[in-house]
Amino acid sequence: MKITAEPRSDQWNADDFIGGPRTFTVAGVKVGKAEQKYDIELVGDPRVWRPPLTVIRILLAAWGDESDAWIGKRVTLMRDPNVRFGPDATGGVRISHLSHIDKELRLASTVKRGKREAVVIQPLTTDPVVVQKAVAAIRNAATIPELDKIGAHADNVGISGEVRDAIDTRRAELEAQDQSVRGDE
């Protein structure tokens, strides 16, 4: 039996990450019911994530301001023991990794009035087996529409950067085949 120490809460809290970071997929975003502006629903979990304004700004920089575009994207959340509430270091939930970013994201974040610190968010890498399967599907794509469908799926699951070269190579091959077929006619 797995022993857990979960509080009765409808949201993820910093103490939920004492055991380490966890990666989630965004299921939806709605107007917040508590003191935070938004409730972010996470796939497979009844609790919501209520990010503070500083974290919302990171998500806006990474994923844009349209909440529907966040659905299906992945985020790794962690406990940051240095987060302060007033004069006390209470700890808080922060982002360590995000899908759908091709390189690390560096932003200045306000830590207290008049003081800003650099925040670095790493790209969320995908299981190599998933990438290998995507590359195999790309190489086997017989038409450009089929390739585009695979590319759209890669975008949705956050691996487009990792398979972009394979998509570009296969697109060039299919276009060359199409040109040679037209030339033979």
JOBELSUL-V238044 format. One record per residue. N is the residue number from 1. RES is the residue in three letters. PHI is phi in degrees with one decimal (* if undefined). OMEGA is omega in radians with two decimals (* if undefined). BURIAL is # if it has 24 or more other ideal C-beta (glycine too) atoms within 12 Angstrom, else .. Layout:
BEGIN
((N & RES & PHI & OMEGA & BURIAL) (N & RES & PHI & OMEGA & BURIAL))
END
This chain:
BEGIN
((1 & MET & * & 3.11 & .) (2 & LYS & -87.5 & 3.14 & .) (3 & ILE & -90.1 & 3.11 & .) (4 & THR & -126.2 & 3.09 & .) (5 & ALA & -129.5 & -3.08 & .) (6 & GLU & -96.5 & 3.07 & .) (7 & PRO & -73.2 & 3.03 & .) (8 & ARG & -78.0 & -3.07 & .) (9 & SER & -152.4 & 3.10 & .) (10 & ASP & -96.9 & -3.12 & .) (11 & GLN & -138.8 & 3.04 & #) (12 & TRP & -78.1 & 3.14 & #) (13 & ASN & -120.6 & -3.11 & #) (14 & ALA & -55.2 & -3.10 & #) (15 & ASP & -65.4 & 3.09 & .) (16 & ASP & -68.4 & -3.08 & #) (17 & PHE & -111.4 & 3.09 & #) (18 & ILE & -60.8 & 3.13 & .) (19 & GLY & -74.9 & 3.13 & .) (20 & GLY & 130.4 & -3.12 & .) (21 & PRO & -68.1 & 3.09 & .) (22 & ARG & -136.9 & 3.13 & #) (23 & THR & -105.0 & -3.10 & #) (24 & PHE & -127.8 & 2.99 & #) (25 & THR & -109.0 & -3.13 & #) (26 & VAL & -73.5 & 3.12 & #) (27 & ALA & -99.0 & -3.13 & #) (28 & GLY & 176.7 & 3.11 & .) (29 & VAL & -134.5 & 3.10 & #) (30 & LYS & -138.3 & 3.12 & .) (31 & VAL & -61.5 & -3.07 & .) (32 & GLY & -66.5 & 3.11 & .) (33 & LYS & -101.9 & -3.09 & .) (34 & ALA & -117.1 & -3.07 & .) (35 & GLU & -70.3 & 3.10 & .) (36 & GLN & -86.5 & -3.01 & #) (37 & LYS & -71.1 & -3.07 & .) (38 & TYR & -131.9 & 2.96 & #) (39 & ASP & -108.0 & 3.09 & #) (40 & ILE & -102.2 & 3.13 & #) (41 & GLU & -82.2 & -3.08 & #) (42 & LEU & -117.9 & -3.10 & #) (43 & VAL & -56.9 & 3.03 & .) (44 & GLY & 76.2 & -3.11 & .) (45 & ASP & -137.8 & -3.13 & .) (46 & PRO & -73.8 & -3.13 & .) (47 & ARG & -81.5 & 3.10 & #) (48 & VAL & -103.2 & 3.03 & #) (49 & TRP & -107.3 & -3.14 & #) (50 & ARG & -114.3 & -3.09 & #) (51 & PRO & -72.1 & 3.06 & #) (52 & PRO & -75.2 & -3.08 & #) (53 & LEU & -55.0 & -3.13 & .) (54 & THR & -62.0 & 3.13 & #) (55 & VAL & -76.9 & 3.06 & #) (56 & ILE & -58.1 & 3.14 & #) (57 & ARG & -62.1 & 3.09 & .) (58 & ILE & -64.7 & 3.13 & #) (59 & LEU & -62.5 & 3.09 & #) (60 & LEU & -62.4 & 3.14 & .) (61 & ALA & -65.9 & -3.07 & .) (62 & ALA & -84.4 & -2.94 & #) (63 & TRP & -115.5 & -3.13 & #) (64 & GLY & 89.5 & -3.01 & .) (65 & ASP & -103.0 & 3.10 & .) (66 & GLU & -101.1 & -3.03 & .) (67 & SER & -60.7 & 3.12 & #) (68 & ASP & -61.9 & 3.13 & .) (69 & ALA & -72.4 & 3.14 & .) (70 & TRP & -80.0 & -3.08 & #) (71 & ILE & -62.6 & 3.14 & #) (72 & GLY & 90.9 & 3.11 & #) (73 & LYS & -82.7 & -3.03 & #) (74 & ARG & -114.7 & -3.11 & #) (75 & VAL & -140.7 & 3.02 & #) (76 & THR & -103.3 & -3.13 & #) (77 & LEU & -105.3 & -3.12 & #) (78 & MET & -144.1 & 3.06 & #) (79 & ARG & -91.6 & 3.04 & #) (80 & ASP & -110.3 & -3.07 & #) (81 & PRO & -69.2 & -3.09 & .) (82 & ASN & -88.1 & 3.12 & .) (83 & VAL & -66.1 & -3.07 & #) (84 & ARG & -109.7 & 2.95 & .) (85 & PHE & -122.1 & -2.99 & .) (86 & GLY & 65.9 & -3.11 & .) (87 & PRO & -82.7 & -3.03 & .) (88 & ASP & -99.3 & 3.01 & .) (89 & ALA & -84.6 & -3.06 & .) (90 & THR & -97.7 & -3.04 & .) (91 & GLY & 87.5 & -3.14 & .) (92 & GLY & -160.5 & 3.14 & #) (93 & VAL & -89.5 & 3.12 & #) (94 & ARG & -131.3 & 3.11 & #) (95 & ILE & -93.8 & 3.00 & #) (96 & SER & -107.8 & -3.09 & #) (97 & HIS & -140.5 & 3.06 & #) (98 & LEU & -134.2 & 2.97 & #) (99 & SER & -78.9 & 3.06 & #) (100 & HIS & 64.9 & 2.92 & #) (101 & ILE & -125.6 & -3.05 & #) (102 & ASP & -86.0 & 3.14 & .) (103 & LYS & -145.8 & -3.12 & .) (104 & GLU & -60.3 & -3.12 & .) (105 & LEU & -106.3 & 3.14 & #) (106 & ARG & -114.2 & -3.14 & .) (107 & LEU & -136.6 & 3.00 & #) (108 & ALA & -94.1 & -3.09 & .) (109 & SER & -123.6 & 3.11 & #) (110 & THR & -74.2 & 3.11 & .) (111 & VAL & -100.8 & 2.96 & .) (112 & LYS & -161.8 & -3.04 & .) (113 & ARG & -50.9 & 3.09 & .) (114 & GLY & 81.8 & -3.12 & .) (115 & LYS & -126.2 & 3.13 & .) (116 & ARG & -120.5 & 3.09 & .) (117 & GLU & -131.3 & 3.10 & .) (118 & ALA & -73.4 & 3.04 & .) (119 & VAL & -119.2 & 3.14 & #) (120 & VAL & -119.2 & 3.10 & .) (121 & ILE & -111.5 & -3.12 & #) (122 & GLN & -91.3 & 3.03 & .) (123 & PRO & -66.1 & 3.11 & #) (124 & LEU & -85.1 & -3.12 & #) (125 & THR & -79.9 & -3.08 & .) (126 & THR & -105.4 & 3.06 & #) (127 & ASP & -50.7 & -3.11 & .) (128 & PRO & -56.2 & 3.13 & .) (129 & VAL & -65.0 & 3.12 & .) (130 & VAL & -63.5 & 3.13 & .) (131 & VAL & -63.8 & 3.13 & #) (132 & GLN & -61.4 & 3.12 & .) (133 & LYS & -65.2 & 3.12 & .) (134 & ALA & -65.2 & 3.12 & #) (135 & VAL & -62.6 & 3.10 & #) (136 & ALA & -63.0 & 3.11 & .) (137 & ALA & -63.6 & 3.11 & #) (138 & ILE & -63.1 & -3.13 & #) (139 & ARG & -63.7 & -3.13 & .) (140 & ASN & -90.9 & -3.14 & .) (141 & ALA & -60.9 & -3.07 & #) (142 & ALA & -94.8 & -3.11 & .) (143 & THR & -136.3 & 3.10 & .) (144 & ILE & -65.8 & 3.07 & .) (145 & PRO & -58.9 & 3.09 & .) (146 & GLU & -64.5 & 3.11 & .) (147 & LEU & -62.8 & 3.12 & #) (148 & ASP & -61.8 & 3.12 & .) (149 & LYS & -64.9 & 3.10 & .) (150 & ILE & -65.0 & 3.12 & #) (151 & GLY & -62.3 & 3.11 & #) (152 & ALA & -64.5 & 3.10 & .) (153 & HIS & -64.4 & 3.11 & .) (154 & ALA & -60.8 & 3.07 & #) (155 & ASP & -62.1 & -3.09 & #) (156 & ASN & -64.6 & -3.11 & .) (157 & VAL & -96.9 & 3.00 & #) (158 & GLY & 83.5 & 3.14 & #) (159 & ILE & -116.9 & -3.07 & #) (160 & SER & -59.9 & 3.14 & #) (161 & GLY & -64.8 & -3.09 & #) (162 & GLU & -79.1 & -3.12 & #) (163 & VAL & -119.4 & -3.07 & #) (164 & ARG & -56.6 & -3.13 & .) (165 & ASP & -61.3 & 3.14 & .) (166 & ALA & -64.8 & 3.11 & #) (167 & ILE & -64.8 & -3.13 & #) (168 & ASP & -62.0 & 3.13 & .) (169 & THR & -63.7 & -3.12 & .) (170 & ARG & -66.9 & 3.10 & #) (171 & ARG & -60.6 & 3.13 & #) (172 & ALA & -61.2 & 3.12 & .) (173 & GLU & -63.5 & -3.13 & .) (174 & LEU & -66.8 & 3.10 & #) (175 & GLU & -65.4 & 3.10 & .) (176 & ALA & -64.9 & 3.09 & .) (177 & GLN & -62.2 & -3.14 & .) (178 & ASP & -63.6 & 3.11 & .) (179 & GLN & -64.6 & -3.11 & .) (180 & SER & -68.9 & 3.09 & .) (181 & VAL & -67.1 & 3.12 & .) (182 & ARG & -67.3 & 3.13 & .) (183 & GLY & -69.2 & -3.14 & .) (184 & ASP & -78.4 & -3.06 & .) (185 & GLU & -78.8 & * & .))
END
